[in-house]
Amino acid sequence: STDLHAALQEIFRVLRPCGTLAFCTDFFEENPHCHDWPAGLEIPMELLSETGWSVAFENAGFQVVRSFRCLDHRDDNATADAATIDFRTRIGALGIMAIKPESQPEG
């Protein structure tokens, strides 16, 4: 959405050259457990794929260093429901590391 793009552009603007942005979200297309959040929370949310998130960062000027999943193999899975265990151990949160290039291309 325009709001997401504007937010990423503002982060890019205020970050110094060669600055790093570490980003993490549970809300992405490959996580089926989050798809009902916008309706349940009654707020508009833009559901992007893992690739879509990387493209959004690149469109704001960032160089995506890597995207990865943050898995959680806690010992308390005996008390967690099946969806929580699935999210923690198979899907994970989406992490993205991106940098603001040292020099900006001439536009």
Rosetta silent file (secondary structure, phi, psi, omega in degrees, C-alpha in Angstrom):
SEQUENCE: STDLHAALQEIFRVLRPCGTLAFCTDFFEENPHCHDWPAGLEIPMELLSETGWSVAFENAGFQVVRSFRCLDHRDDNATADAATIDFRTRIGALGIMAIKPESQPEG
SCORE:     score description
SCORE:     0.000 S_00000001
   1 L     0.000  166.874  178.507    0.000    0.000    0.000 S_00000001
   2 H   -61.522  -38.236 -179.036    0.980    3.617   -0.269 S_00000001
   3 H   -63.925  -42.453  178.297    1.312    3.839    3.529 S_00000001
   4 H   -62.973  -46.361 -179.537    3.806    0.954    3.661 S_00000001
   5 H   -61.278  -43.710  179.188    5.850    2.446    0.839 S_00000001
   6 H   -62.528  -40.698  179.318    5.824    5.867    2.507 S_00000001
   7 H   -64.077  -45.732  179.228    6.905    4.344    5.834 S_00000001
   8 H   -65.054  -37.696  177.264    9.796    2.440    4.239 S_00000001
   9 H   -64.192  -37.435  179.385   10.861    5.552    2.313 S_00000001
  10 H   -68.911  -41.441  175.862   10.900    7.571    5.551 S_00000001
  11 H   -60.470  -44.115  178.530   12.997    4.931    7.320 S_00000001
  12 H   -60.226  -43.262 -177.459   15.342    4.957    4.323 S_00000001
  13 H   -61.251  -44.136 -174.062   15.515    8.770    4.401 S_00000001
  14 H   -84.923  -13.515  179.259   16.503    9.026    8.063 S_00000001
  15 L   -78.270  136.214  179.777   18.948    6.103    8.038 S_00000001
  16 L   -72.401  155.671  177.679   22.541    7.105    7.451 S_00000001
  17 L   -54.400  138.736 -176.037   24.389    5.689    4.407 S_00000001
  18 L    71.979    6.058  176.220   25.539    2.100    5.076 S_00000001
  19 L   -69.972  150.638 -177.404   23.014    1.947    7.937 S_00000001
  20 E  -111.044  139.111  174.203   21.355   -1.398    8.560 S_00000001
  21 E  -114.952  124.607  173.636   17.677   -2.091    9.111 S_00000001
  22 E  -106.003  123.206 -174.332   16.663   -5.316   10.870 S_00000001
  23 E  -126.548  140.596  178.745   12.978   -6.076   10.288 S_00000001
  24 E  -142.960  135.686  178.011   10.823   -8.923   11.601 S_00000001
  25 E  -146.188  148.534  171.779    7.150   -9.724   11.043 S_00000001
  26 L   -95.369  -10.470 -174.388    4.733  -12.587   11.613 S_00000001
  27 L   -97.147   92.496  177.200    2.337  -11.103    9.032 S_00000001
  28 L  -152.414  156.714 -169.870    3.296  -12.508    5.637 S_00000001
  29 L   -56.039  -36.966 -177.437    1.598  -14.603    2.992 S_00000001
  30 L   -74.087   -5.277  175.993    3.427  -17.855    3.718 S_00000001
  31 L  -101.362   94.562 -177.145    2.098  -17.809    7.300 S_00000001
  32 H   -65.875  -17.504 -178.203   -1.480  -19.088    6.987 S_00000001
  33 H   -73.953   -9.021 -177.439   -2.075  -18.503   10.702 S_00000001
  34 H  -108.227   -5.245 -171.163   -2.115  -14.709   10.205 S_00000001
  35 L   -62.550  -24.305  179.859   -4.453  -14.345    7.232 S_00000001
  36 L   -92.379    1.523 -178.165   -7.493  -13.526    9.391 S_00000001
  37 H   -58.649  -46.489 -178.119   -5.746  -10.822   11.424 S_00000001
  38 H   -56.959  -43.569  179.491   -7.027   -7.798    9.426 S_00000001
  39 H   -68.871  -42.642 -179.233  -10.666   -8.845    9.887 S_00000001
  40 H   -66.379  -35.430 -179.836  -10.165   -9.873   13.509 S_00000001
  41 H   -90.309  -12.580 -178.192   -8.340   -6.670   14.391 S_00000001
  42 L    56.454   42.232  173.841  -10.550   -4.533   12.155 S_00000001
  43 L  -134.831  146.102  177.831   -7.599   -2.662   10.707 S_00000001
  44 L   -71.031  134.194  178.940   -6.329   -2.600    7.134 S_00000001
  45 L  -139.456  139.686  179.785   -3.155   -4.625    6.705 S_00000001
  46 L   -95.206  115.880 -179.291   -1.197   -5.367    3.548 S_00000001
  47 L   -89.806  111.384  179.838   -0.415   -9.073    3.237 S_00000001
  48 L  -112.427  152.172  172.523    2.827   -9.525    1.299 S_00000001
  49 L   -76.012  171.267  175.314    4.746  -12.664    0.430 S_00000001
  50 H   -56.949  -45.062  177.464    8.329  -13.112    1.584 S_00000001
  51 H   -64.016  -40.918  179.614    9.434  -11.989   -1.882 S_00000001
  52 H   -60.288  -38.883  176.228    6.947   -9.115   -1.783 S_00000001
  53 H   -63.061  -44.312  178.581    8.469   -7.800    1.451 S_00000001
  54 H   -60.942  -43.364  178.782   11.951   -7.867   -0.109 S_00000001
  55 H   -62.727  -40.044  178.651   10.659   -6.036   -3.184 S_00000001
  56 H   -60.322  -42.157  176.855    8.976   -3.417   -0.967 S_00000001
  57 H   -64.670  -44.479  179.231   12.315   -2.733    0.739 S_00000001
  58 H   -62.994  -39.390  178.805   14.118   -2.571   -2.611 S_00000001
  59 H   -64.338  -24.454  177.495   11.474   -0.199   -4.018 S_00000001
  60 L   -86.424   -4.378  177.251   12.203    2.147   -1.107 S_00000001
  61 L   110.650   -8.335 -178.637   15.919    2.153   -2.005 S_00000001
  62 L   -74.115  154.540  167.235   17.268   -0.509    0.338 S_00000001
  63 E  -101.672  117.308  178.891   19.610   -3.303   -0.640 S_00000001
  64 E   -78.755  118.463 -179.866   18.216   -6.500    0.873 S_00000001
  65 E   -78.535  -45.344  176.025   21.119   -8.435    2.330 S_00000001
  66 E  -168.102  155.065  169.072   19.039  -11.466    3.218 S_00000001
  67 E  -120.332  150.161 -173.739   15.643  -12.675    4.288 S_00000001
  68 E  -157.464  166.596  176.606   15.258  -15.558    6.681 S_00000001
  69 E  -107.014  135.423  177.587   12.849  -17.302    9.011 S_00000001
  70 E   -97.298  101.028 -179.897   13.193  -17.050   12.779 S_00000001
  71 L   -91.209  155.318 -174.836   12.200  -20.456   14.131 S_00000001
  72 L  -134.158  110.170 -178.352   11.507  -21.120   17.792 S_00000001
  73 L  -109.074   55.976  179.431   12.034  -24.584   19.235 S_00000001
  74 L   -62.567  158.117  177.477   11.037  -23.898   22.842 S_00000001
  75 H   -80.813   -8.427 -176.236   10.638  -26.744   25.265 S_00000001
  76 H   -90.004   19.670 -179.724    7.104  -25.621   26.201 S_00000001
  77 H   -63.410  -18.618  178.856    5.521  -27.037   23.031 S_00000001
  78 H   -63.810  -26.920 -179.343    3.689  -29.599   25.181 S_00000001
  79 H  -101.510   -3.204 -178.625    1.352  -26.817   26.338 S_00000001
  80 L   -89.070  151.388  177.286    1.086  -25.008   22.972 S_00000001
  81 L   -77.294  168.077 -174.730   -1.724  -25.586   20.470 S_00000001
  82 H   -60.701  -39.730  179.977   -1.031  -27.144   17.060 S_00000001
  83 H   -64.818  -41.027  178.747   -1.116  -23.813   15.199 S_00000001
  84 H   -64.396  -44.412  178.659    1.414  -22.273   17.587 S_00000001
  85 H   -62.517  -43.352  178.595    3.735  -25.259   17.267 S_00000001
  86 H   -59.516  -46.870  179.959    3.403  -25.159   13.462 S_00000001
  87 H   -62.309  -49.799 -176.018    4.223  -21.447   13.393 S_00000001
  88 H   -61.893  -43.703 -167.981    7.140  -21.715   15.804 S_00000001
  89 H   -99.746  -22.477 -176.332    8.824  -24.780   14.320 S_00000001
  90 H  -114.293  -40.809 -174.341    7.949  -24.815   10.604 S_00000001
  91 H   -94.393  -59.654  179.217    6.964  -21.302    9.457 S_00000001
  92 L    74.784  164.559  174.090    8.649  -18.856   11.814 S_00000001
  93 E   -73.621  152.037  178.215    8.685  -15.086   11.758 S_00000001
  94 E   -92.332  122.842  176.318   10.059  -13.448    8.621 S_00000001
  95 E  -110.262  142.283  175.888   13.281  -11.531    9.163 S_00000001
  96 E  -134.329  131.219  172.633   14.853   -9.153    6.662 S_00000001
  97 E  -109.645  126.006 -178.086   18.242   -7.474    6.898 S_00000001
  98 E  -137.770  152.423  178.030   18.617   -4.492    4.584 S_00000001
  99 E  -125.352  154.371  170.886   21.119   -1.687    4.199 S_00000001
 100 L   -89.782  118.344 -178.773   20.992    1.814    2.854 S_00000001
 101 L   -55.579  152.680 -178.791   23.651    1.923    0.127 S_00000001
 102 L   -62.868  -40.957  178.356   26.576    4.253    0.691 S_00000001
 103 L  -122.996  147.119 -179.094   25.832    6.221   -2.453 S_00000001
 104 L   -96.460  140.417  176.824   22.508    6.819   -4.134 S_00000001
 105 L   -64.148  147.497  176.939   22.077    6.319   -7.869 S_00000001
 106 L   -66.819  130.711 -177.393   21.575    9.483   -9.874 S_00000001
 107 L  -121.736    0.000    0.000   17.871    9.882  -10.552 S_00000001
